[in-house]
């Protein structure tokens, strides 16, 4: 509640101005609710501290301090990596560093999310999105929505988006869909039937929820992610987060519709 809302009735009373009883009651109720909320926050903090003490053992203050220090140190490392990757990307593309400023509405959520991201591949996507946003000569439009989408990405979603974008069937320029039964390890042939693995299917439905891909329709009027088409939002997102200045990133090497590097269902490389 704004401080002025509490001060104004007192000032009016001192100056002799009429202050309605209902207004005073409303302000009093607001103060009480604020006090209750603050008390609940303190209780939650105490409860969490007790939880940490039970889990790790030792005095409450010591355990809480250790956890806080580790979190701060971890985030500091991720901040340093973000800055390093941003500078490297700009250097690779011969881009001037930070010559175009971004709005706080876009920049603060991006940097906050990027420093909390543990996966290097996903953090690199944040770095490229920031590079595109600060490139004065760039053709890629960096949107606040891209930060929100990326926050809901896992490594598998990022890998699937890369595969769909570079699919031989032509997305995003072609209306033809991509069969997903063998993704992310390989592109299925046109006559291939079947469904992707459960993990891939869940990731594809997540991409559908985020508006990045569109599932195919079924004869019964439903939809299926056995075949998907990249949406315009998905195309703009992947170009903003994986390319610089609108230049598409090189497609992964493809031999006999499969990659020499194999991937697990959660997007990790296999030796």
N, C-alpha and C positions, 0 to 999 in steps of 0.2 A: 504494500500500500504506500502511495507517495507520502513523504513526510509533510508536504504542504497540506494534505487533506486533514492531518491531525492538528497542525498549527493554526490553520485558518479559523476554526471555531473559537479557539482560545483568544485569538487576536480580536475577533468580533465582540467577544464577551467583554474584554477589557476596554474596548472603545465605546461600549454602550450600545452596539448594534444588536438588533434582535436575532437571537439564534433559536431556531425551532427545536422543540423537544425531540421530535422524530429524528432530526439530523444528528443531534448529540447521541441519541441511542444507536443510530446506525454506525457512527464513528466508533462508539464504544464496543459494539459487536465486532467491528472489523479489527480493532486492536486485540480483542480476545482471541479471534480466529488466528491472527498472525502469531500471537504468543503460543497458541496450541500447536501451530505448525512448527514453530521453532523448537518447542519442547519435543515433538515427535522426531525431528531431525537429530536432536542430541541423543535421544534414546536409541535411534537406529545406529548412530555412530558407536555408542557404547556397546550395543549388542554385537556389532560387527567386530569390534575390538576383542570382546570376549570370545567370539567365535575363532578368531585368529589365535588367541592365546591357547584355546583348547586344542586346536589343530597342530600348532607348532610347539607348544609348551613355553614356559618362561613368563616373566612379568608382562603385563598388558602393554605398558609403554614401550618396552624393548621390542616386542614382537611387531607392534604396529609401526614402529620406526623402521625396522628392518624391511618390512613389506613395502612401506612408502619409499624407502631409499632404492630398493630394487626396481620398483615401478618407474621412478624418476630416472634412474640410470638407463633402464631399457628404452624409455621413450627418448632420452637424449641420444642414444646410439641410432635410433631410427630417424631422428631429426637430422643427424649428421649425414646419414646415408642418403636421405632425400635431397639434401643440398648438393651432395656430391653427384648424384645421378642427374639432377637437373642441370648442373654445370656441364657434365659430360655430354648430355644430349644436345644442349645448345652448342657446344664446341664441335660435336660431330656434324651438325647441320649448319655450321657457320652462322649461328644466330646470335644477335646481340643480346647480352644478358639483361633481362629485366627492363628493357627500354619502354615497354608498354605496361602500364599499371592495370591491376584488376580490381574489381569492386570487393569490398569486405564481405558482401553477401556470398560471393563466389570463393574468394581466397581463403577466408577463415575456415569454413567447413572442409575445404580441400586439404589444407595443411593439417588440420586437426585429425581428419580421417587418415591421412597419409602417415602421420607419425604414430598412429595406433596400429597400422597394418604390419603384421608380422611376415607376410609372404613377400619375397623380393620381387616376384613377377608382378604382383598386384601393385606394389609400391612403385615399380617402374612405370606402370600405367598412369598413376597419379603424377609422376614426374613429367611424363610426356604430355599429359593434359595441361599441366602448368606451363610447360614450354610452349605449347600451342597458344595458350591464353595470353602469354606475355610477348609473343612474336608480333611485331608491328606489321610485318609483311605477310602474315599467315592468312590462308584462305579457309582454315578450319575454324568454325565458330564454337568456342568453349562455353557450354551451358551449365548452369547450376544443377540441372537435372542429371547431368553426367556424373557428378559427384555422388548424388543419391543412388544412382544405379550401381556405381562401382562399389559403394559400401555394402551392397547386397550380393556382391560377386564372391565366389570362391575360386580357387585355382582351376577347377574343372569347368566352370562357366566361362572363364577367360580363354581356356584352351578350345572349348567348343565354338566360341564366337570367332576365334581365329580360323578354325577349320572351315566353318560355314562361309565366312567371308571369302576365303580363297578356294572354295569348292570349284571343281571343273565345270559344274553345271551352270555357273555364271552369276550367282548372287554377288553383289546386290543389283546388278543391271538386268538380269534375266528374271522373268516371273517364275521360272522353273524352280521347284523345291529341291532340297537336299535330303537324300535318304540317310537316316541316322543309325541304322542297325549296326554298323561297324565303327561308328565314331567312338572315341577320337583316334583310334589306331589307323583307320583306313576309310576311304570313300567307297560306299557300296555301289555296285553296278545298277544300271537303270531297271533291270528286271529282278533285282534282289528284293525279297520280301522278308519280313521279320521286324522285330522291335529291338530297340537298344537295351542295354543292361539297365537294371533298376536305378543305379546311381546316375547314369547318363540321362535316363528318362526324367528323373527328379530335377536334374540341373536344367534340362530343356524346358520343363514346365516353369521353373523359376525364371528362365529367360523370357518365356511367354508372359509371365506375370509382370515382368519389368518392361514389356513392350519391345523387346529386342528382336524377337522372332515371332512368326505367326504359324500356328500348327495347321496341318492339312485337315480338310473335312472328311467325314466318313459318310457311307451310304445311309446310315441311320440318323444323320443330322448332328452327330457329335463331332469331336475333333480328336486328332492323334498327333503325337510328336514323332511318329515313325518317319514323317517327312515334314520339314519345316522350310519356311522362307524368311529371309532376313528382312526386317522392316526398314523403313527410311530412318527411323529413330536408331535402330541397331547399327545401321551403316554409318550414320553420323557419329555415333558414340565410339565405335571401334576405330574410326579414322582419327577422331580427336585424341584417343587414348593410346594409340599404337603407331601413329604416324606423325610427322611434323610438316606443316605447311601444305597439307593435302596430298603429299606424296605417299602412295601406298607402300607399306612395308613389304619386303619380298616374301613371296609365298614359300611355305615349307617345301623341302625337296620331296618329290613324290615318284616312287618307282612301283609300277604295277599296282597302282591305287593303294599303296601302303607306304609308311615311312620306315626308314632304316632305324630310326629311334622309336622305340615303343614306349607307350605310356600306360600307367595304371589308370583305373577308373576314376581316381581322385585327382588326376592331372599331374602325377609325379613321373619322372623319367625312370625307365627301367634300364639297368646296366646291360 
